[in-house]
Amino acid sequence: MSPYAKRKSWSKETTSRASGVVRSGQLGFLRTSKYFSVPKGTLDRYVKDTFRSSDELTNVHLGRTLILPNGLENKLV
């Protein structure tokens, strides 16, 4: 099994709820990450990044950056 198989297997709602729990001080990072099944590093980044909204943090594209816009790529296909 690849070490990358579990990459981004948690939902946006779960991540938002988990970061809210940590920000409110109900639980710490480690317990919250285990309870919500969100990696501690990801949760840490979401809680500490106060400049971007939770939607901006959760709508991250994995993989290489796109060169062509999606509409143009679909036209070419």
Sequence and secondary structure as in RCSB ss.txt:
>XXXX:A:sequence
MSPYAKRKSWSKETTSRASGVVRSGQLGFLRTSKYFSVPKGTLDRYVKDTFRSSDELTNVHLGRTLILPNGLENK
LV
>XXXX:A:secstr
  TTTTTT S HHHHHHHHHHHHHTSS HHHHHHHHT  HHHHHHHHH  SS HHHHH    SS  SS HHHHHH
H 
